[in-house]
Amino acid sequence: MSEGLGNNLVLIFKRRLPFLVSAVLVLFSYAPLNVVFWGSLRPAIGAACVYFWLQHRPDLFNLVSVFCLGLLDDVISTSPLGSNILEMLLMYVLVNNTSRLLNAKPFIVLWYGFALLLLLTMFVRYLVVSIYYSHFLPPSLMFFSYMVTIAVYPLVSLLLAFVQNNLIQDDV
């Protein structure tokens, strides 16, 4: 009987692993670094994780996971509450609507798809945050954050692919 319970706990852990790894990556992205310009410039690691998991394992990364990851990102960031949730939920909707076009494509196509969808989601978030503060924020912050996120995406996807291939089996 305890062996069955142990197997069930392992199965539950494997089902939650995409969210847990994404949460750790989001927390890691807010680690303080001794780089002068890095204080206000953060890559959207959460959006990259949402995109990756919805492309590769949508059965293990659902809407609740997306919302919880956005809430975690909102709580630890200095942005208005709900802006990261909106960005990630918008990424969820866009990926679900374009998944037929990007399914089983080479990495470079997925990377371009991520760049396009991230541009849309970051622009909407930029507008919402600008409305919240009642004036337009400098677009350079959004642009450089966008560029850093695009540059970091191959590393994030490599790490997430390692987790998918080595820690999550198909029996999940």
Order of alpha helices (4+ residues) and beta strands (2+ residues): alpha-alpha-alpha-alpha-alpha-alpha
